[in-house]
Amino acid sequence: MLIFILVIVVGLVSWSLHLMQEAIDQREFSLMLAGTLVAFSAAAMMGVYFLMGNCVGYMAQISHDTAYRSQPDIPITWSAEDFQEVQAFYQ
């Protein structure tokens, strides 16, 4: 997934640079603004990717800890007396 997002970000950055070069050649402010907005969208995309990765990792850790803590801490042990009671019940 990271490779796919990196390809998209590299494409956005190259498109942004192309727009800015055209803006300089044609002396157009709107193309420079468009290039800047595309560059910001590429940066925002990477920011969201890293923030969501940390958030999902944190939530997965919480889920794992909760599942672990929901298990009883008391080990199940059988004594000879318990075993005799079970035997007596089934006889």
C-alpha positions in Angstrom: 0.0 0.0 0.0 2.9 2.3 0.8 4.3 1.8 -2.7 1.0 2.8 -4.3 0.7 5.9 -2.2 4.3 6.9 -2.9 3.7 6.5 -6.7 0.7 8.8 -6.4 2.7 11.3 -4.3 5.6 11.3 -6.8 3.1 11.8 -9.6 1.5 14.7 -7.8 4.8 16.4 -7.1 6.0 16.0 -10.7 2.7 17.4 -11.9 3.1 20.3 -9.5 6.6 21.1 -10.8 5.3 20.9 -14.3 2.5 23.4 -13.5 4.9 25.7 -11.8 7.3 25.6 -14.8 4.4 26.4 -17.1 3.4 29.3 -14.8 6.9 30.8 -15.1 7.0 30.4 -18.8 3.6 31.8 -19.4 3.7 34.3 -16.5 0.4 33.0 -15.2 -0.4 33.3 -11.5 -3.2 30.8 -11.6 -0.9 28.0 -12.8 1.5 28.8 -9.9 -1.4 28.6 -7.5 -2.5 25.3 -9.0 1.0 23.9 -8.7 1.2 25.0 -5.1 -2.2 23.4 -4.3 -1.2 20.1 -5.9 2.1 20.1 -3.9 0.1 20.7 -0.7 -2.2 17.9 -1.5 0.8 15.5 -2.0 2.1 16.6 1.4 -1.3 16.2 3.0 -1.6 12.7 1.6 1.6 11.6 3.1 0.7 13.2 6.4 -2.7 11.5 6.5 -1.0 8.1 5.7 1.4 8.4 8.6 -1.3 9.7 11.0 -3.7 6.9 10.1 -0.9 4.3 10.3 -0.1 5.4 13.9 -3.8 5.5 14.8 -4.6 2.0 13.5 -1.4 0.6 15.2 -2.5 2.2 18.5 -6.0 0.9 18.2 -4.7 -2.6 17.3 -2.5 -2.5 20.4 -5.4 -1.5 22.6 -7.5 -4.3 21.2 -4.8 -6.8 21.8 -4.3 -5.6 25.4 -8.0 -5.7 26.1 -8.4 -9.2 24.8 -5.4 -10.3 26.9 -6.8 -8.7 30.1 -10.2 -10.2 29.6 -8.8 -13.6 30.3 -9.0 -14.8 33.9 -5.8 -14.5 35.9 -6.6 -17.5 38.1 -5.2 -20.7 36.7 -7.5 -23.7 36.6 -6.2 -26.4 38.8 -7.7 -29.6 39.9 -7.3 -31.1 43.3 -7.8 -34.8 44.1 -10.9 -33.8 46.0 -12.4 -32.1 42.9 -11.6 -35.1 40.8 -13.4 -37.4 43.3 -16.4 -35.2 43.2 -16.6 -35.4 39.4 -16.2 -39.2 39.5 -18.9 -39.5 42.1 -21.2 -37.3 39.9 -20.8 -39.5 36.9 -21.2 -42.9 38.7 
